[in-house]
Amino acid sequence: MDTEERIKPEDKFASVDGMKLRYIEEGSGPSVLFLHGASLGSSADVFLRNLGPFAKAGFRAVAFDLPGFGLSDIPAKQSVPQQRNSIPKFIDAAGLGKTALIAHSRSGGFAVQLALEDPSRY
């Protein structure tokens, strides 16, 4: 199926700290979580073209909207640490288990910090 003909995955939501965080996913198998950057308008949708190939390769490919982005709720007090800390909470809420992180832009720093803090988890 051509990329232009692909059907967008269904929007799903996980509850984290009382907020609804939107995510999309394809496939099954070991989890891979795609983390978007912080530019205006950024969301899980930037990874739509990546989910299918990873799913076909045998992975559960997941991308989510960080709090305050895309269709996720906006926290009352949004901060960079709050966004970073939402990642492991989202992983737990979505039942991803041990997860590989693929990150873009500012989320690259989040991924490195999280992996260094708890390498057994990522």
TAJO-V827230 format. One record per residue. N is the residue number from 0. RES is the residue in three letters. OMEGA is omega in radians with two decimals (none if undefined). Layout:
# TAJO-V827230
N;RES;OMEGA, N;RES;OMEGA
This chain:
# TAJO-V827230
0;MET;3.11, 1;ASP;-3.14, 2;THR;-3.12, 3;GLU;-3.11, 4;GLU;-3.09, 5;ARG;3.07, 6;ILE;3.14, 7;LYS;3.10, 8;PRO;3.13, 9;GLU;3.03, 10;ASP;3.06, 11;LYS;-3.13, 12;PHE;3.04, 13;ALA;3.14, 14;SER;3.12, 15;VAL;3.13, 16;ASP;3.11, 17;GLY;3.12, 18;MET;3.01, 19;LYS;3.08, 20;LEU;-3.09, 21;ARG;3.04, 22;TYR;3.06, 23;ILE;-3.13, 24;GLU;3.03, 25;GLU;3.00, 26;GLY;3.09, 27;SER;-3.09, 28;GLY;3.11, 29;PRO;-3.05, 30;SER;3.00, 31;VAL;-3.12, 32;LEU;3.11, 33;PHE;-3.09, 34;LEU;-3.12, 35;HIS;3.11, 36;GLY;-3.02, 37;ALA;3.14, 38;SER;-3.13, 39;LEU;3.12, 40;GLY;-3.13, 41;SER;3.14, 42;SER;3.09, 43;ALA;-3.08, 44;ASP;3.12, 45;VAL;-3.12, 46;PHE;-3.11, 47;LEU;-3.09, 48;ARG;-3.12, 49;ASN;-3.02, 50;LEU;-3.11, 51;GLY;3.12, 52;PRO;3.10, 53;PHE;3.10, 54;ALA;3.12, 55;LYS;3.13, 56;ALA;3.07, 57;GLY;3.14, 58;PHE;2.92, 59;ARG;-3.07, 60;ALA;-3.04, 61;VAL;3.00, 62;ALA;3.13, 63;PHE;3.08, 64;ASP;3.05, 65;LEU;3.10, 66;PRO;3.14, 67;GLY;-3.14, 68;PHE;3.07, 69;GLY;-3.11, 70;LEU;3.08, 71;SER;3.10, 72;ASP;3.07, 73;ILE;-3.14, 74;PRO;3.13, 75;ALA;3.10, 76;LYS;-3.10, 77;GLN;3.09, 78;SER;3.11, 79;VAL;3.10, 80;PRO;3.13, 81;GLN;3.11, 82;GLN;3.12, 83;ARG;-3.11, 84;ASN;3.10, 85;SER;-3.06, 86;ILE;3.11, 87;PRO;3.10, 88;LYS;3.08, 89;PHE;3.13, 90;ILE;3.12, 91;ASP;-3.09, 92;ALA;-3.12, 93;ALA;3.11, 94;GLY;-3.08, 95;LEU;-3.09, 96;GLY;3.11, 97;LYS;-2.93, 98;THR;2.96, 99;ALA;-3.14, 100;LEU;3.01, 101;ILE;-2.97, 102;ALA;3.13, 103;HIS;2.99, 104;SER;-3.06, 105;ARG;-3.14, 106;SER;3.05, 107;GLY;3.08, 108;GLY;3.09, 109;PHE;-3.09, 110;ALA;3.13, 111;VAL;3.13, 112;GLN;-3.10, 113;LEU;-3.13, 114;ALA;3.11, 115;LEU;3.14, 116;GLU;-3.07, 117;ASP;-3.07, 118;PRO;-3.14, 119;SER;-3.08, 120;ARG;-3.03, 121;TYR;none
